Amino acid sequence: MTKSTTAQRPLGSGHDARSTADDVLRGVDLTGRTAVITGGYSGLGLEATRALARAGAHVIVPARRPRQAAAALSDTPGTEVVALDLADLDSVRAFADGVLASGRTVDVLITNAGIMACPETRVGPGWEAHFAVNHLGHFALVNRLVPALTPGRARVVPVASSGHFLSDIRWDDPHFRDSPYDPWLAYAQSKTANALFARHLDTVAGDRGPRAFAVHPGSILTPLQRHVPREEQIAQGWMDRDGRPADGFKSPAQGAATAVWAATSPLLEGHGGAYCQDCDIAGPATSDDMLIGGVKPWAVDPAAAARLWELSAELTGLDAFA
Ligand SMILES: NC(=O)c1ccc[n+]([C@@H]2O[C@H](COP(=O)([O-])OP(=O)(O)OC[C@H]3O[C@@H](n4cnc5c(N)ncnc54)[C@H](OP(=O)(O)O)[C@@H]3O)[C@@H](O)[C@H]2O)c1
């Protein structure tokens, strides 16, 4: 697969916001392929796991709560649960070492696990938890798994969000040490980081790959909103009083579609590093409406992507391409 510098311009994929993960995989045979999906036992990750497994892939599901993961996947053949806590870099290393020791190659790595709008939490050496779990843990995981990624074929798909609209990387204070903690800015920063990570990974990976694509899945009611009180969700217009999602929200199966499409679509060849939504490359954001989406300039800026890579390598002590 060749790579090129990517423009944020939709390709006309033939899919749209209503497409499900099964729709984008219709006719795709993944027999013999291995996928890893962090958080692949809840919300969008669970739907992506089920769809990839139905298409024939073997799916490894790293799980912070392996017992719950095994229960969620008990009816999905072709899946395997392995313990992993992204907040703990020793746990990330143990998971990656296990994959490497097995001699298996990984064709698809969807870095989907995430937390949103949590109360202030510190992990490891005092890192802010959204930045640590959503970004640094995945940065470490991908860098450790690089030797297992199938040369010339593997794809890495960080699940970002239009939540990135609210914040660039807080270069002077990524861990909220010098300014008051804000849970939405913390989430937003981590989602900008997911998008920038895809862009620079694709650049440094060169011809052997992997290719990387960031995705915004859409807006979907899942356990992700557990830290947002129900009244606030109603006031924000996300759901009605009966818990029904607002117009413009997707089902979990639709929310999983863009990640699965980015992981498999031949249309993306030559577009490495792109930020995608609704099963296509996203255009530039033309408003601040997160339901409409698109991508803000700071989330696809190559210089910022390189700077974030450097910062992340320094913090984790890892850089597979140095
Ligand atoms: N839902 C939306 O509207 C929406 C919109 C934009 C972007 N996204 C993104 O989509 C992704 C999936 O979200 P979702 O809606 O499917 O949420 P979800 O149902 O809450 O799933 C998130 C998964 O991440 C796992 N996770 C959290 N912390 C972890 C850690 N320290 N180590 C390992 N795994 C951890 C969770 O495990 P536990 O269950 O054990 O906690 C869970 O399996 C996230 O990255 C989110 O930012 C979602």
The ligand as an ORCA input file, in Angstrom:
! r2SCAN-3c Opt
* xyz 0 1
  N     -20.344      7.529     22.153
  C     -20.114      8.642     21.489
  O     -21.017      9.451     21.226
  C     -18.728      8.960     21.008
  C     -18.549     10.117     20.229
  C     -17.283     10.436     19.793
  C     -16.218      9.613     20.112
  N     -16.416      8.500     20.868
  C     -15.247      7.671     21.188
  O     -15.545      6.319     20.915
  C     -14.763      5.475     21.763
  C     -15.640      4.389     22.332
  O     -16.621      5.001     23.148
  P     -17.998      4.325     23.556
  O     -19.024      5.354     23.325
  O     -18.119      3.004     22.929
  O     -17.774      4.208     25.137
  P     -17.853      2.978     26.173
  O     -19.032      2.125     25.862
  O     -17.736      3.583     27.522
  O     -16.554      2.139     25.838
  C     -15.269      2.571     26.218
  C     -14.404      1.384     26.479
  O     -13.108      1.851     26.893
  C     -12.684      1.047     27.981
  N     -11.697      1.709     28.841
  C     -11.858      2.829     29.594
  N     -10.757      3.059     30.330
  C      -9.877      2.070     30.044
  C      -8.576      1.744     30.496
  N      -7.940      2.478     31.444
  N      -7.967      0.648     29.995
  C      -8.597     -0.131     29.090
  N      -9.840      0.111     28.625
  C     -10.477      1.203     29.108
  C     -13.971      0.776     28.755
  O     -13.763     -0.271     29.646
  P     -14.732     -0.439     30.938
  O     -16.082     -0.755     30.364
  O     -14.116     -1.594     31.650
  O     -14.698      0.833     31.675
  C     -14.917      0.464     27.609
  O     -14.786     -0.877     27.212
  C     -14.107      6.396     22.791
  O     -12.761      6.596     22.434
  C     -14.886      7.693     22.664
  O     -14.107      8.832     22.989
  C     -17.654      8.142     21.320
*
